[in-house]
Amino acid sequence: MGTLQCVYLAMEVHIMRTNIVIDDKLMRDTLRATGLKTKREAVEEGLRSLLRLKRQAAIRRLRGKAELAGRSERDEERQLILVDSSVWIDYFKGTITAQAERLDGLLGYEPLAIGDLILTEVLQGLHNERDFNDARKMLTALMVVEVGGEEIAIQAARNSRALRRMG
């Protein structure tokens, strides 16, 4: 029987105090849209997002220059990635997970699919009508893999939301 080994990593965090002037409306809108509680959280999340985008953009330098084994060049043979409801829920809530980060990196670059039952699970969890409609439009733009049917999935989500409002 093998031994269990625990490894602890120490990480130094340097905090720098900085005074910045930020547009009040922009900050209010950001806090409201993200659910973040403090200006510091908003600024740090903005910096992390900007850094992630810049790092993603750096990947473009490899486009057309790397040789990959095992991938067909024919579009009809490309992989299709079916994203599970737990990943979409984490993504929409802003929960940082490896899967949500992977999804973020795939959006707009790889063909993604959503199952109609997954669509139901995600949509029924959205509390306000605007978020429901926005998510419905965006998610149905993906390839919807039908098990029960797209219309049934959306209606089931609407029914669930209506019942929740009724108590």
Secondary structure, DSSP 4 states (H G I P E B T S, - for coil): -PPP-------------------HHHHHHHHHHH---SHHHHHHHHHHHHHHHHHHHHGGGGTTT---TT--S-GGGS--EEPPHHHHHHHHHT---HHHHHHHHHTTTS-EEEEHHHHHHHHHT--SHHHHHHHHHHHTTSEEEPSS-HHHHHHHHHHHHHHHHH-
